[in-house]
Amino acid sequence: MSHPPLDLDVRPILRAGGEPFSAIMEAVDSLAPGQGLRLLASFKPVPLFQVLGSRGFEPSAREIGNGDWEVLFCPTNAGAEIPSKTDQPNITDEWPLPSVEIDCRDLFPPEPMVKVLEATEALATGETVAALLPREPRLLFPELQNRGHMWKGEQQKDGSYRIIVRVGAK
Amino acid sequence: MRALPLTRAGVTASARSSFAVSASAYFAHPLLQRDNDAGIKDRLTIYVLRLNIIATFELVIARWKNSGSIKMTGAPLSRWTMAFFAFSLMCLIGAQMLLAAGYGFPVDDIAAPETLVVVHLTSIGWLSVLMCGALFQFMPVLVDRPLSRPALVLPALFLLASGLAFLVSGFIQLSGAIESDWPLLAIGGCFLILGFALAVWVLVETLWSARPLPLPARFVAVGLTCLLLLGVLGSVFAHLLSGLIESDQIAENLNQYVALHAALGIGGWLSFCAIGVSYRLLPMFMLAPDSDGVTSSYVWLTGTSALVVSSVGVPLEILLVGSATVSAIIAACFLYIMLALYAVDLLSIYRNRRRREVELNIKAAGGAFAALYLSAILGAVLAATGQLQAELGALVYLVAFGWLGGLGLSQLYKIVPFITWMECYGPLMGRKPTPRVQDLVCERRDGPWFVLYFLGVGSGAISLLFHRPDLFRLCALATLLATVAIVVELVLARRLSNVSAARRLPEGAHLPRLFVVAGKK
């Protein structure tokens, strides 16, 4: 018999300016086999889809008003891996929890870009850094590409941009 | 909300309304009283051939060198943008020197050839070349695509520079200061048309690859369309004044066509592009969220309507009823609604900025926006009191030097250090400690120069309103002084002179060249 999905509301954490990622991962770890997770967030947590997808959860998201989102992560039968979209076959598709979290929203350009790249230089291959930036960092993307890093990012409601960078082979 | 998919290669690197009060008198100039004999046709053939040979030569050289944009860092930097900026600043200083020396308006008539020298040195040499250089750099940022055909950028600069030289010589020829049988104005017109055509080709092809266009780019698209119309109309004037073609229809309504020419130039090409770019640059430099897109799309709509009414309605009305009063009034209504909506957006960007303190380029841009809205008020007052025709010089001066020139200088103060920083320190980002962009300039020292510039322009416009050419020249001298000081600061920024020697060049960094953005490919 399957369990009802576990409810987790991360909106208070987000409103307080916090990082809900660890709370989500703790909740995921505490799930019983076959149990799903109902997540309430103040934005559509697209980066999570990939992370939980690789752990065998299928997301179904719907907007519930005021810009809030409810995402139901249901365990898939086989716990199948999401096919890798990377063009670097030697690196697995796992995105570990960010080793570093930085907030660059109050920095004038190009300082946010410098901070993100500084953080990537300090990390080992495969580790990730999460950063909040004042806006979509169009000048940063080609530089990340140049240095062999991968990234995924999402526009936030306040106009800022959250990016997670996974350090490439050094 | 927009999400980027998990990807590594997902994002690619990416009128003066009739200042020509008596311009039609120039058709009576002795130069133009020649019979349209075979000699002119011969000269025409020769210069068209020369033109083609030079343009082709430049194209071949540039393509052979395959120069254009470089990817020294991941961020695309336009190789020739600094050359565009340098040329435009030289033209600005030249124009201000002439004004301070009493050459052209207000000492000479507003439609005198001497005035036209200053007008075109300012509108083409300073403002248009500056705008082209800025667009070559920022178009990839506006549309998230690399610049198409970067090899055409340098030939465009050569053609624009030589075209301007011929055009200015043509006006000097018209003033009687030099004697020559060459149809200099027409030659200049052809070079300029070719130069702008190359620039428009590069920019339009880049825009085309990025459809559907984001809003800032839609402003630029309209601006480029105006540039093409403006260029064709300007070239027709140049050929008329050179005596190569004849058109009674245009000659009889020259004032209104010159007004259209200026409206397309100042309003359509320069201001509309400046507004579009400001929607991207201001939030970026003020750490403010982009505007909601609703007000700004109405700014685009009303502005485009004003330009369509001007460029289609004016010639049509002249052909049908002989004057363009109704079109001008409708266009002005759209213009004022646009300005009001743009003010709403500017205030919203300023209020929603994330960081309280703003940098000098934004403070100085405040002077340019003040000039824009003061010009709008002045224009309305002059039109209401029937003084628009008589006081046009003051209005155009405030728009060109206060709004467009002020915005240009203030943003160069940010763009030049920014590009220099990216060029010099970009590859070292995160790997080695580098100076900050702010360290490349000295805001405390430079603030007063911007104050002097805007005070000079404002008091210059007032002196023109009170018909005091002597005071105007003094004010022009003050703006010249401020401009030279700002240009010196830009050169110092480019040479990294404000950075302490110990931090200036970490290992792996190279001192940038003054006019060429260069680096390892």
HADDOCK unambig.tbl for C-alpha pairs under 7 A between the chains (distance, minus, plus):
assign (segid A and resid 46 and name CA) (segid B and resid 3 and name CA) 6.68 0.50 0.50
assign (segid A and resid 86 and name CA) (segid B and resid 7 and name CA) 6.60 0.50 0.50
assign (segid A and resid 86 and name CA) (segid B and resid 8 and name CA) 6.93 0.50 0.50
assign (segid A and resid 106 and name CA) (segid B and resid 354 and name CA) 6.43 0.50 0.50
assign (segid A and resid 106 and name CA) (segid B and resid 355 and name CA) 6.08 0.50 0.50
assign (segid A and resid 108 and name CA) (segid B and resid 285 and name CA) 6.71 0.50 0.50
assign (segid A and resid 108 and name CA) (segid B and resid 287 and name CA) 6.90 0.50 0.50
assign (segid A and resid 114 and name CA) (segid B and resid 429 and name CA) 5.41 0.50 0.50
assign (segid A and resid 114 and name CA) (segid B and resid 430 and name CA) 5.39 0.50 0.50
assign (segid A and resid 115 and name CA) (segid B and resid 430 and name CA) 6.75 0.50 0.50
assign (segid A and resid 117 and name CA) (segid B and resid 429 and name CA) 6.46 0.50 0.50
assign (segid A and resid 117 and name CA) (segid B and resid 430 and name CA) 4.73 0.50 0.50
assign (segid A and resid 118 and name CA) (segid B and resid 430 and name CA) 3.63 0.50 0.50
assign (segid A and resid 118 and name CA) (segid B and resid 431 and name CA) 6.40 0.50 0.50
assign (segid A and resid 121 and name CA) (segid B and resid 430 and name CA) 6.49 0.50 0.50
assign (segid A and resid 121 and name CA) (segid B and resid 431 and name CA) 6.58 0.50 0.50
assign (segid A and resid 134 and name CA) (segid B and resid 287 and name CA) 6.08 0.50 0.50
assign (segid A and resid 138 and name CA) (segid B and resid 141 and name CA) 6.99 0.50 0.50
assign (segid A and resid 139 and name CA) (segid B and resid 75 and name CA) 5.17 0.50 0.50
assign (segid A and resid 141 and name CA) (segid B and resid 11 and name CA) 6.49 0.50 0.50
assign (segid A and resid 142 and name CA) (segid B and resid 12 and name CA) 6.78 0.50 0.50
assign (segid A and resid 142 and name CA) (segid B and resid 13 and name CA) 4.75 0.50 0.50
assign (segid A and resid 142 and name CA) (segid B and resid 14 and name CA) 6.64 0.50 0.50
assign (segid A and resid 142 and name CA) (segid B and resid 74 and name CA) 4.43 0.50 0.50
assign (segid A and resid 142 and name CA) (segid B and resid 75 and name CA) 5.91 0.50 0.50
assign (segid A and resid 143 and name CA) (segid B and resid 73 and name CA) 6.41 0.50 0.50
assign (segid A and resid 143 and name CA) (segid B and resid 74 and name CA) 4.11 0.50 0.50
assign (segid A and resid 143 and name CA) (segid B and resid 75 and name CA) 6.44 0.50 0.50
assign (segid A and resid 145 and name CA) (segid B and resid 8 and name CA) 6.37 0.50 0.50
assign (segid A and resid 145 and name CA) (segid B and resid 9 and name CA) 6.59 0.50 0.50
assign (segid A and resid 146 and name CA) (segid B and resid 74 and name CA) 5.93 0.50 0.50
assign (segid A and resid 149 and name CA) (segid B and resid 8 and name CA) 6.96 0.50 0.50
assign (segid A and resid 150 and name CA) (segid B and resid 7 and name CA) 6.42 0.50 0.50
assign (segid A and resid 150 and name CA) (segid B and resid 8 and name CA) 4.65 0.50 0.50
assign (segid A and resid 151 and name CA) (segid B and resid 6 and name CA) 6.60 0.50 0.50
assign (segid A and resid 151 and name CA) (segid B and resid 7 and name CA) 6.32 0.50 0.50
assign (segid A and resid 151 and name CA) (segid B and resid 8 and name CA) 6.22 0.50 0.50
assign (segid A and resid 152 and name CA) (segid B and resid 4 and name CA) 5.90 0.50 0.50
assign (segid A and resid 152 and name CA) (segid B and resid 5 and name CA) 6.27 0.50 0.50
assign (segid A and resid 152 and name CA) (segid B and resid 6 and name CA) 5.05 0.50 0.50
assign (segid A and resid 152 and name CA) (segid B and resid 7 and name CA) 6.56 0.50 0.50
assign (segid A and resid 153 and name CA) (segid B and resid 3 and name CA) 6.23 0.50 0.50
assign (segid A and resid 153 and name CA) (segid B and resid 4 and name CA) 5.39 0.50 0.50
assign (segid A and resid 154 and name CA) (segid B and resid 2 and name CA) 6.06 0.50 0.50
assign (segid A and resid 154 and name CA) (segid B and resid 3 and name CA) 4.43 0.50 0.50
assign (segid A and resid 154 and name CA) (segid B and resid 4 and name CA) 5.99 0.50 0.50
assign (segid A and resid 155 and name CA) (segid B and resid 1 and name CA) 5.57 0.50 0.50
assign (segid A and resid 155 and name CA) (segid B and resid 2 and name CA) 5.47 0.50 0.50
assign (segid A and resid 155 and name CA) (segid B and resid 3 and name CA) 6.33 0.50 0.50
assign (segid A and resid 156 and name CA) (segid B and resid 1 and name CA) 6.62 0.50 0.50
assign (segid A and resid 157 and name CA) (segid B and resid 1 and name CA) 6.88 0.50 0.50
assign (segid A and resid 159 and name CA) (segid B and resid 289 and name CA) 4.90 0.50 0.50
